[in-house]
Amino acid sequence: MSHWIIVPVVLPALLAPFIVLAARYHIGIQRAFSLGGVLALIACAAGLALQASDGTIMLYQLGDWAAPFGIVLVGDRLSTLMVLLTAVLALFVLLYAIGSGWDDRGRHFHALLQFQLMGIMGAFLTGDLFNLFVFFEVLLIASYGLMIHAGGNARLRAGVQYVLFNLIGSTLFLFALGSIYAETGTLNMADLAVRVAMITPDETVGIRVAAVLLLLVFAIKAAIVPLHFWLPSSYAEAPAPVAALFAIMTKVGAYAIIRVYTMIFPPDLEVTAGLHDLWLQPAALISLAIGMVGVLAARRLDRLVAFSVIGSMGMVMVTISLFTPTGIAAALYYIVHSTLAGAALFLISDLVRSGRGDLELTPQTAMAGTALTAALFFVGAIAMAGLPPLSGFLGKLLVLDAAFGTDLMVWIWVIVLASSLISIVGFARAGSVLFWKAHSVEPSDEAFEAQRPAALSYVAVGGLISLLAAHTIFAGPMHGYTTTIADQLFAPEPYISTVLDTSGKLSKPQKDD
């Protein structure tokens, strides 16, 4: 039994209280320990991903209690990929927060960031539904603190709205867990996969209700229509580094749907037949359309980026809702792309704010650092809109290919292509107002005194853009890897046997075929 798998959870959990207790008045020490912790997370996550890349299923039993009685952490290709993506994203978010000074505009930024990472890592690695709920609550508490960092009435209102919606989700989650436990007597995912499959058709009412409630909970986390109302204001009002980190938050909901509805409630299970295509797929298509229409209608750059996140989640959920290996592989490729692109655009929005004073999409005088900021925005907009040659274009091709031959193929193709056109127009309009028309506006005596962003801020954004370029260049190997992830998800027997093995041979990791 390897102990490395618990490090991504324990390390930030230990760093956060240390920063509060020992370095609360020393921002330099906080930055050093927080940055060192994130670098250590990247190294650990890379090692776990490398170990899982050959199909190894890693298991950690807390207190050496065997499943389903004890708490287990499980690392496979999917969970380790998401852990690595989160750690890498956290590095650039942290660099931007330090370079821009956002971390020094309020109290306990670095401690809350570490708690946030603990919750995200735990959600990806847990093998138990109840502990998934626990890590969701850790996420909620830490993210609320980060949202209201630096204060402000608008930020506080958005934070309250964010908490209320997520508390509704938490309540539904508890109801779902109670229903599942009443029907099966367990909450371990691997054990549930075995027990749910044995439920007879005449005893499915309770488990059907639980499956629907779980889908609603995960849809709230993923901001799927009609449960998306909390996202635009919350993400737009949050500090830029926080909003960039939140780009991975909606992916936690998508991850949970993939994990639960390929292993516990797979598409061929009679108990939940029709749940995926009758509700999830239409909601995903509507989310995609509403998100991109919001991009066109937005009057502020931060809300434009927030709506683009809704649209990108709609794109992800369209392919997930197909629940085929091809669809899941395309969705995972697009998840990596949209996380990096969304985070980069939120940080670029803050570069614009620091250069012109606000984010209103109205012509104003040229901002400080216009050329470099405009170039970064141009690349980020191309990526999010899905134009060639970046990974957004390749991701949408994979989505269209995955939808080929399905019942809603025509609707998927029409909405994906139309929404892409709308997003292009929306981003082009924003770019022309912010950077092109600015040169035709005469500066006034009361003009905002622009300040050129720090070099470290540009380094952080440039790092995310470089990762997008790498995601494009290595699209073939990356898609090949996401295909192997999808194959592993649709053949969960090695995962189940590893978690439920009580023969005392758990020290030797198992591999799938």
N, C-alpha and C positions, 0 to 999 in steps of 0.2 A: 504494500500500500504506500504510494508516494505521498509525501507531505507537501510537495510543491504546489499542488492544486489548490490548497487553502491559502497560499500566500497572497494572491490578489484580493482576498477578502480581509485577511488579518492585518496586512501591512498598512493600508489606509485607516483601518479601525484603530490601530495603535498610534499612528502618526497624528490623527486628529486631536485626541486629548492631550498628547504631548505638546502640540503647537499651542493649544489653549492654555495649558498650565505652565509651561516653561518659557514660551516665547511670545506671549500675547502682546507685549509692548515693544517688540523688536521685529519690525517688518522685514529686515534683512535676514534674520535667522529663520523667520517663517518661510520666506521665499526659498532659502537654501534647502531646508528640510522638505518642503513641498515638491520642489523640482527634483531633488534626489530621490524622493519616494516615487514620483512618476517615472523617472528613468529606470528605477528598479522594477517597477510594474511592467514596463515595456520589455525588459530583459526576461522577466519571468513569463510573461504572456507569449513572447516569441518562442521560448523553450517549450512551453506547453503545446503551442500550435505545431511546432516541429514534431513533438512526440506523438501528437494525435493525427498527423498528416498521413501516416501509413494505416490508419484505421484503428489504432489502439484506443480502447475505452478505459480512461483512468477513473479510479474510484477512491474516494476518501470517506471513511466512516468516523464521524466525530464520537469520541469516547469509545471507539472500537465496538460500537453497537451495530449489528448487522441490520440491513434493511429487511422488512419494512418498518421495524421498530425504532431504529435510530435515524439520526439526521445524516444524509449523505450528500456529498458534492460529486458531480460527475462531469468529466471532461471528454468531449468527443470533438469531431471536426467542427461542428457548428458552434458549440459554446466557446471553444478556444479561438475561433476566428473572431467572434464578437468581442471577446475579452481583449484580444490584440487590437482590434479597431478602436475600442474605447480608450485603451492606454495611449495609443498614438495620438488620437484626437485630444486627449487631456494634455499632452505635452504642448501642443501648439496653442491651445486655449490658455494654458498657464503662462507661456511665453508672452502672449498678447496682453494678458492681464498685468503682468509685471512691466512690460514695456510701456503700456498706456497709463499705468498708475491706477487702474480700476481696483486692484486689490487693496489699495490704501485709502479708498474713499468710504469705507465702512469697516465694521469690526468682524473678525473671525472668517474672512473670506477663505483663507487656505484651509482652516479646519473644516468648514462646511464643504469645500471642494473634495476633501479626502473622504468625508462621510458620504458624499454623493457617489464617489467612485466605489466605495464599499458596497453601497446598495446596488449599483449597476452590475458590478462584478458578481455579487451574490446571486442576483436574479438570473444571470446567464449560466452560472455553474450549479445551482441547486437542482437536486433530483427529487424534490418534494414540493407539492402544491402549497402546503401551509407555509413553508419557508419562502416560497415565491411571494406569498402575501406579505410576510414579514419584511422581505427586502423591498417590496413595493412601498411599504410604509416608511422605511428608512429613506428611500428616494423622495417620498413626499415631504418629509420633515426637512431634509437637507435642501431640497430644491426650493422650498418656500423661503428658507433663510437666504439662499442665494438670490432669489427673485427680488426681494426687497432690500438687497444690499445697496447702500448709498442713499436709501430713503426716497421720499417723494410721494405725493398723494396719488398720482396716476399709477405709480408702481405698486403702491399698497393696495389700491382697488383691484388691479389686475391680479395681484397675489391672492387676495381673498377669493376672487372668482375661481382662480386656479385650484385653490384648496377645496372649495365647496364641490366643484365637479369631481375632483379626485376622491373626496370623502364619499360621495355617492358611489363611485366605483368600488371603493373599499368595502362599503356596506354590502353591495351586490356580491362582491368576492366572498365575503363571509357567509352569505346565504348559500352561494354555490358550494363552498367547501362543506358546509353543514349537510347539504343535500347529498353530496358525493359520499361523505363519510357514513351517512345513514344508510345509503344503498350498498356500499362496498366494504365499509369497515377499515379503510386505509386511505392515505393521501399521498403515498409514495407513487411517483409516476410510473415506474416499471411495474409495480404491483397492480396499479390501476389498469394498466394495459392488459394484464392477464385477467383480472376479475371482471372488467367491463365486457370483455369478449364472451364471457360465460353467462351474461344476463340473458334470460329468455325473452322473446318478443312480448309476452304478456306482462312483463314486469319492468317495462322501460320508462314509465311515466316520470319517475323521480330523476333518473339519470338524464333524460331528455331535458328536463327543466334545468338541471345543473349545467349541461352542455351549452344551453342557450345563455344562461347567466354568465358563464365564463367567457363566451364570445362577446357579450356586451361589455364586460369588464375590460377585456383586451382591446376592444374597439375604442373605448374611451382613452386608453393609454396611447393607442395608435392614431387618435384624432380622425376617426372615420365618420362620415356623415351618417346620421344626424347628431353624432356625439362629439363634434369637432369645435363647438362654439368657444370652448375655453382657450384654444390655442392662439388665435391671432393677437388678442390683447396681451396675453401672458408672455408670448415670445417677443412681441414688439416692444413692450415696456421693460422687459428684463435687461440688465446690463449686458452689453454686447458679448463679453466672454462667456457669461452664463447662458445666453441664448445659443451661442455656438456649441456649448457643451450639451444643451438640451436637444441638439440635432440628433443625438443618439437615443434620447429618451423615448421618442415615438417608436424607435426600432425595438425597444424592449417589448412593447405590445405586439409588434409583428413577430418577434422571436417567440413569444409565448404562444401565439396562434400556431406558428409552424410546429413548435415542439408538441403542444397538447393535441393538435388535430391531425398529426401524422402518427403519433404513438398511442394515445389514449382513445381518441375518437377518429380513427382513420376514415378515409372517404368510402371504403367498402363496408363499413360497419352499418348494419341495419338500424341500430339504435338511433343514430344521428343522420340517417339518409336524408338528403335534400337540404341540410342546414347550410352547406357551403355555397351551393349555386343559387339557392332561392333567396338568400338574404345577403350574404357577404359579397358576392360578385356584383349585384346591382349597386349596393352601397359604395363599393370601391370605385365603380365607374362614375357615380355621381360625385364622389369626393374628388376625383381627378378633374372633372369638368368644373366644379365649384372653385377648386383651388386655382385653376388657371384663369378663370373669369375674375377671381379676386386679384390676381396679378395685374390684369388689365385695368381694373377699376380702382386700384389702390391710389391714394393721394399722398402717402408717405412711403419712403423707401423701406423702413423696417416692417411695415405691414405687408408690403409687396413681397418681401422675402418670407414672411410668416405664411402667407397664402401659397407661396411656391412650395413650402414644406408640406402643406396639406395636399397639394397636387401631387407631389412626389410620393407621399404615402399612399395616395390613391393608386398611383402607378404600381407601387410595390404590392398592394393588396389585390389588384387585378390579377397579377400572376400567381400570387399565393392562393387565391380563391379557386384557381384551376386544380390545385392539389394533384399535380402530376410532377414527376421528376424534372421534366423540362421546364415547367413553370417555376418550381422552387429554385432551380439553378439560376434562372433568369432573375428572379426576385432577389436572391442573395447577391448577385453581381450588382444589381441596381441599388441595393441597400448600402453597399460600400460607397458607391458613387454619390448617392444623394446625401449621405451623411457628411462626406467631405465637402461637397458643393454647398450644401446648406450652411455648414459652419463657416466656410470661407466668405459667403455672402453676408452673414451677420457681422463678421469682423470688418468686412469692407464697408458696411453701413456705418460702423462706428468711425472708420477713417473719414467718411464723408461728413459725419456729424462734427468731428473735431476740426475739419477744414472749413466748414461753412456755418456751423452753429445750430443747424436744425436739419431735419430729414424731409421737409416738405418738397414735393415734386413740383416746384415752381422755379422759374429762371431767377438766379441770383448771380452775384459777382463770382468770379473764378475763385476757387478754394486753393488753399495751400497744398502743394504736392499734387496738383491736378493731373499731370501726365501719368505718374505712376499709379495713382488711385484709379484713374480712368482705365488704364491698361488692365489692372487687376479685376475691375468690375466687368470689363469686356470679356475676359476669359471666364470669370465666374458665371456670367449671364449665359454665355455659350454653353457651358457645362450643364447648367440647370435647365435651360430650354431644350437641350437635346440636339444641338446642331453639331455637324461634323467639324473637326475630327475627334473631339473629346469623347470620354467614356459615356456621357449621357446619350449620345447618338447610338453607340454600340448597344447600350442597355436597352434602348427602345426597340432596336432591331431584334434583340433577344425576346423582348416582351411580345412583339408582333409574331415572331416565329413560334413562341410557346402557345399563342392563342389560335394558331392555324388549325383548322379542322374542328374547333370546338363549336358548341351550339350558339354561343354569342360572339362568334368570330367577327361578324360584320360590325356589331356594335362596338366591340373592343377596338378594331382597326379605325373606325370612324372617329370615336371619341379620343383615342390616343393621338391620331394625326391632327384632328381639329384643335385639341388642347395644346398641342405643340406649336401650331401656328399662332394661337392666341397668346401663348407665353412669349413667343418671339416678339410679337407686337408690343406686349406689355413691357418687356425688358428694354426693347429698343426705344420706346417712348421715355422711359425713366432715364436711360443713358443720355439721350439727346438733351433732355431738360437739365440734367445735372452738369453735364460736361461741355456740350456743344453750344447751347444757347447762353451759357454763362458768359461767353466772350463778347456777347452783344449787349450785356447789361452794364451800364455805367456805375461805378462804385459811388455810394452816397457817404455823406459825412457820418452817418450812424451805422455804417456797415460793420458787420461782425469782424473783430480782429482775429483773423485766421491764424492758427498755429499748425505748423507742419508736424505730422505724427512722428513719433519716435522710430528710429531705425529698427528696433526690436519688434515693433508692431508690424512693420512691413515684412520682416523675416518670418513671423508667424503665419501671415497670410500667404506669403510666397511658398512656405513649406506645404501648406494645404494644397495650393495650386500645383506644386510639383508632384504631390501624391496623386492628384487627379491625372496628371500627365503620365505617371507611371502606371496607373490603373488602366490607361488607354493603351500604352505601349505593350504591356503584358496582359492584354485582354484575353488572349488565347489560353495561356496557362491559368489565369485567374478563373476563367469560365470553366476550364477543365476541372479545377479544384472544387468550384461550387457544384459541378455535376457529381463529383464523388461524394460531396456532402449530401446532396439530394438522394443519391442511391443509398447512402447509409441511413438516412431518415426513413426511407420506405422499406428498409429491411431492419427493423429494430430488434431482432432477436439477439444479436450480440450485446446490445445495450442492456436489454432486460436480463439476460443470463448473467452478465457481469454484476449488475446491481443486486440481484436476488440470490446469487451463489452463496450458499452457507457451508460449503465443504471445507472451508479453511484455506482455499487456494487463491485468495484475493490479492495476495502480494505480487502475483504474476499478472500483469495487465493482459486483457484479451483483445484480439483483433477480429475485425469483421472479415468476411471472405473476399 
